[in-house]
Amino acid sequence: MGLTSDNALTLRRIALILGETVLLVLVCTFVTAFRDLLDLWSIPDAPDGSAFDGRRFVWRGIALTLVCQICFMLQDLYDWRVTSNANQTGVKLLESIFYAVVVVAGVHFAIDAGASLIPPEITAPYVNRGWTSIAALVAVLPVAHCYRILFHWVFGAWRLNDRVLLVGSGSMARTLIDEIRRLRDPAYEIVGFVRCDDDAPADLGVPCLGDAKELSAIAAKVRADRVVVALDERRGNLPVIELLECRLSGVRVQEAEALYERLTGKIAVQRLRPSYLVFNDGFTQGRITFAVKRLSDLLLSSIGLLLAAPIAALTALAIRIESPGPVFYGQKRVGKDGHVFTVWKFRSMRTDAEKGGPQWAARNDARVTRVGRFIRLTRIDEIPQMWNVLRNEMSFVGPRPERPFFVEELHKQIPYYMERLIVKPGLTGWAQINYQYGSSVEDAVTKLQYDLWYIKNLSIFVDLLIVLRTIKVIVLRRGAN
């Protein structure tokens, strides 16, 4: 049956990163030390071998590897869906090494320029050594590409996929199959489905293996690792005894909503039963978690406002020069438990942007000024919101605060919409980094799916992950509304 685990992709990613780290440290260390080693071995009057200090080359190798891997992360090279494509991996590796060369060349230029100001015993090992660092980065490109090809060949032969047997053939079953196909290698393989009494004939693109009354025997025959209940209507239709037999025989039984959540990082609100939210894990309001979260908000917002003061001053000047009107823009938003507060941002639109009433923000919105387009793309417009964080009206991480007008409208049209108000809104969030634009009710539904996933899985670790991915979004200049 092989390794079957919900964490198959995580295990692969860890193996990829650890193996690559060791390999790149070795390559970078050897290349940067090559000249000294050559002098030591080839030149007759070379200094004694005891004068060769390999430790500083190891530290340089580690530093260069770290730069490479940060660039790899920014290019999604640790996402299995990207790295399983050899051509796409090659292009992204080339881009990553280019960025790493630019960074390292800039650092060495700064060290060389400051050599006269810094004691020589500190700068001597690094001055005029930029070319060896760049050579090491160039050497990383073919080595990393070959390693990844070999890695995927090995793991392609050692299958980690869970074999999934679906119960039911409705819309939820079709949604799961579509998601698994879209993700290409999500650690799950649909082997087929069994039909229940009230199911209509369906063409899901996977075989119908029989009737749910024979579920246990079918699961054993196809060596299913898990049985996923994907029935649109369960009343009088759920094969409870057969599911229990599967569970007692060691096959994992799971609801379709749980697998969908794991695959997508979203909660399927339009097909969600209240019992899923009631009886499943998550939505824990831990006091320690919220205390640490609040302390982090206070520290980050205080430090952030101090460090961002020069940028804020320049932004205010640019806004005032380009267009008449106030520098700051205050707008009523709905926060935790429905509390309405004023959120502050640098003004990025014309002053008459909503003369016709509240409007959805749109991609390439014509109301946005030239300065506004830049500050929205770089998130500079959100610097004043750190004041809202200090006032405990917002957090650094949380659902996007929405306007009262839209909250009232969306509450009428979208189930579970008000549940997003059980936590404080944030400057950034799971929905913002996964779904950049929202200009319709359908977009609001998708963002709610991400928001509910965040609330269900809220933790300091998840917040840290979101902050890191937000930095990645800003660095790669992926804008938001």
N, C-alpha and C positions, 0 to 999 in steps of 0.2 A: 504493500500500500504506500510505502514511502513516508516522508515527513509531511504531516498535515497540520497546519497551524494557521490561526488568524494572522500571525505575525510573519508569514513567509516572506513578504516583500521587505519587511523591516530587517529580517535576518540576512537577506540578500544584500540589502543596502549596507548593513554593518560590515559584512564580509568584503564587499567591494571597497569601502572606504579604508578599512584596516589594511587590506592587502596593498592597495594603491599607496597608502601613506608610507608603509615600509619601503616599497619600491622607489618612490620618488625621493625619499630622504637619502637612500643609497645613491641614486643617480646624481642628485644635486650635490651631495657631499663629495663624491668622487670627482665630478667635473670641476668644482670650485677648488679642489685640492690638487688637481692634475699638474698645474705648473710647478707647484712646490715639490710634488713627488718626482716630477721629471728632473728638476734641478738636483734633488737629493740622489737620484739613481744614476744620472747621466754625466753630470759635471764632475771632473776629477777633484777640483778644489771646493766642492760644495761643503757647507757646514756639516758638522756631525749630526747624525740622525736624531740625537737626543734633543736637538734644537727644534725639530719639527713638532708643532703642537696641533694634533689632529682634532682636538676638542672644539676649537673655534670653527673648523670647517664643518663639523657635525652640526653646530648651532646654526651656521649659515644654511646648511642643507635643510634643517628643520624650518627655519624662517622662510626660505624659498618655497618649500612644500606647502606651508600654511598659506602663502600668497596665492599659489596655484589653486589650492583647494577652495579658497574663498571665491576665486574667479569661476571655478567649476560649479560651485553652488549657485552663483548668480546666473549661470547659464543652464541651470536645471540638469546638470550632468550627473546628479545623484537621483534623478527621477527615472525609474525603471522603464517607463513608457517612452522616454526620450532615448535612453542609452541602448535599448533593444534594437534601435535602427542604426546600423553601422555608418551609413552615409551622413545622417543627421549628427551622429556623435562626432565624426571627423570634422565637420564644419564648426560645431560648437567648441571642440577642443582647440581648433586654430584660433577662433575668436578669443577664447579664454587665455591662451598663451600670449596673444597680442596685448591684451589688457594687463597681464602680469608683467610683461616686458616694460610697458609704459610706466607702471607703478615702480618697479625695481630701478629702472633707469632714472626716474625722478628722485628716488631716495638716494642713489649713489651720487647724482649730480649735487644734491643738497649737502651730502657729506663732504664731497670734494670742495665745494664752495666754502664750507665752514671749517675746512682743515686748518686755516690760519688762526681761527678763533678758539679752536678746541685743542686741548693738550695732545701732542702727537702720539703719545702712548695709547690714547683711546682710538684715534682715527687711523693710525698707521695700518692696521690689518685690513682696512676697507678702502682707503684712498687708491684710486686707479685700479680697483678690482671689479668695477662694474661689468667689464666685458666677460669675466668668468661667470658672473651671476646670469648674464644674458645667455651665454653659451649653455649654462645648465638648464635654463628655461626652454631653449630651443631643443635640447636633448630630451626634455620631458615629453614633447609632442609625440614623436614616434613611439616612445616607450609606453606612454599612457594609452595610446590608441591600440597598440598590439596587446597590452595587458587586458584592456576591456574586451577586445575581440575574443581572446582566450577565455576570459572570465565568463562571457555569455555563452560560449561554446560548451564549457564545462557545465554550467547551470542549465543550459538547454537540454543536455543529456540527463541531468539529475532533476527530474520534474518535482516541483514542490506544490503543484496545484492541488487544491481540495476538489474532489469530485462531488458535484452538487446535484441532488435529485429534487426537482420541484414538485410540490403538491398543488395542483390547480393550474389553470390555463387562462386566467383573466388578464386584466390590464397590468396588475402588479407583476405577474410573471413575465409579461412582455417587456416591462420597464427594466427588470433585472437583467434579462437576456441582452437587451440593447446596451445597458451600461457596461456589462462585462465585455461585449464585443468592442465597444468604444475604447475601453481602457487597454485592450490588446493583451496585456499579461498581468491581470490583477490578482493572481494566485488562486483563482477559482475557475472551474471548468464545468459548465452545465452538461450533464450527460443525458438528460431527458426529463420528461415530466409524467406524472400519473394523473389520470382524470378522475374527478369526483362525480357523483351522481348528477348534479345539476349543471355541470360544466357543458357549455356548448362546444362543438367541435372547433378546434383552433389550429392554425398553422403558425407555430412559433419559431420555426426554423430549427427546432430540435425534436427528436423523435418522441412520440407518445409511447410509453413503455407498458401501459396497461391501466388497470383500474386501481383506485386507492385501497380497495379491499385486499389487494395483494401487495401492499406497500412494503412490508417487511421482507418478503421474499425477493421482490424486485430490487430493493436496496442492497441486499446481499449479493444478488446476481451481478449487478453492475459495479460492485465494490464502492458504493457511495460513502463518502466521508461525512457528509451532512445532508439532512433532509430539511428543505426550506419550505415553509407553509406560505404559499402565495395565493390564497383564496381571496377573491373580492368579497364574497359573502360567506360567512362561517356558520351562521345559525342553521342547524340541522344538516350541515354539510361537512363538518370537520371530522375526519377519521381518528377519533381520540385513541381507541384501542390500538390501532395499527401504529400510530405515532409513538405510543407508549412501548410497544414491542421493539421498535427501532431504537428508542432511547435506552432500553434495558440491554440491547445487544451491543451497545457501545457506539452507535451512530449518533452524531450530534443532531439535535432537532432545534431549529431556529425559525423565528418569524422573518418574513420577507423584509419588513421595515428595518430590522436590525442589520441585515446584510446590505440593504440599500444605504443605510447610514454609514456603514464601514467603507463601502465602495466609493461613495461620493463626498463624504464630509457634510452631508445635508440630511435633514429629516423630511420625509415625504408628507408634508402637511395636508395635501389634498386627498391623500388616501389613508390618513392616519386615524386610528381608533383611539379614543381616550384611554383605554386600558393599556395601550403600549406605553404611554407616558406615566401612567399610574404605577405599573408593576415592574418596569424595567429600571436598571440602575441609572444613576445620573440625577441631575437637578438637586444636588446636595448643597446646602447653603452653610458651608463650614465657617465658623467664626474665625478660626486661625487664618484660613485662606483670605477672607475679606479684610482681616486686620493687616496682613502682609501686603495685600493689594493696595490698601489705603496708604500705608506707609510708603510704598513704592511710588504711588501717585504724588504724594507730597514732596518726596525727594526729587523725583524726575522733573516735576513741573517747576519747582524752585530753581533747580540747576538749569533747566531748559530755558526759562525766561531770562536768566542772567546771561547765559551764553548766546542766546538768540537776539539780545538787545541791539548789537550793531546791524544785523540783518534786518531786524524790524524797523530800525531808523531809516535805512536805505529804501526799504519797501514802502514805507509811509511817504518818503520824498518822491519816489517814482509814481505812486498813485496820484499824489497831489499835482505833479507836473503834467501827467497825461490827461486827466479828466477832472472837471469840477465836481465837488461834493465831498462828503466825509471820507476819512481814511479808513475808519472802522465801520463795520456793518453788523448791527445787532438784529437778531431775529428770534421770535418765540419758538421754542422747541419743547417737545414733551419728553420728560426724563423718567426716572425711576418712580414707579407707583403712580404714574400719570401726572407728576408734578411738572408744571409749566415754568420754564426759566428762559432767560435770554442768553443765547449763545453768541459769542463774539468772534468775528473773523475780519481779516483784511478785505476791504471791498474789491471784488474782482469783476463786477458787472457795472453797467451803466446805472445811473441813479434812477432811470425810468424803466428798469428791467421788468417790473411787475405792475405797470400802470393799469393793465387789464385784469389783475387779480393773480392769485398764486398759480404758478406753472411748474411743471416738472423740469428739472435740469436735463439737458440733452447733450449728446456727443457733438462737438464742434458748435456749441451754442453761440449764436450770433450776438447775444447780449453781453458776452464776455469781452472785456477790453484786452489790448495787447499785453499790458502788464499783468492783468488778471489771468490770462492764459498761462503765462509763465509761472506765476505763484501758485496756481492750482495744480500745475503739472509737477511742481517740486514740493507741494504741500506747505509752502511758506504761508499761504493764506490762513492756515489753521494754527499758526503760532499763538494768536490771542486766546485760543480755546484753552491753553494751559492755565489761564486765569480761572476759567470755569472748573478746571480740575482742582485747583487750589481751594475753590469755594465749595468743593464736595458736590457739585452739580453734575460732574462728569468724571469719568475715569480715563486713563490712557487707552485701555482696551475695553471694548464693549460694542453693542449694536449702535448703528448710526442714529443720532437723535432726529426724529422727524417732526414736521410742523403739525400743529393741532388740526388744521384743515384736512391734511392728508391722512392723519391718524383716524379721524372720524370716518372718512370715506373708506379707507382700507379695512377698518374694523367691520364695516357692514358687508364687505365682499370677500374677505379672506378669513378662514377659520384659524383660531389660535393666534390671531395677530397681536392681541393685547398681552399675550404671555411674554413678549419680548421686553415688556416694561418692568419685569421683576428684578432687573439689574440696572445699574447706572449705564447710560450711554457712553460711548468712547470716541476718542480722536481717531482711532483705527479699530478694526475688528475683523473677525473671520469672514464676514460677508464682503467687506470693502476690499480685502486682498484677493478674494476668489471671484468676485463678480463686480467689475469696475463701474459699469454704467447701469442706471435705473431710471427709466422714463415712462413706465407704464405699470398697470396693475400686475401684469405677468412678471415684470422684473421685480416688483415688490414681493411677489410670492416666492421667487427664487431666493431673494435676499433673506426673507423670513426663514426659509429652510436652513440657510447657513447660520442665521442668528440663533435659532432654536438648538442647533447642534452645539454652538458655542456655550449656550446657557446650560445645556445638559452635561457638557464635558468640562465645565469651567474649572480651571486650576491655574496655579502659578506657572506650571510648565507650559500649558497651552498659551497663556499670555506671553511668555517669553518667545515661543514659536511665532506668534503673530507679530510681535515687535520686530523680530529678525526678518520675517518675510516682508514686513512693511518697508524696512530699510532696503531690501532687495528691489521692491517696486519703485522706490524713489530713485535708487541708483540707476535702474534701467529705464527711468523716465516713462513709466506707465502711469498715465494720468487718471484722475477721477473726476467725478462731477462736482 
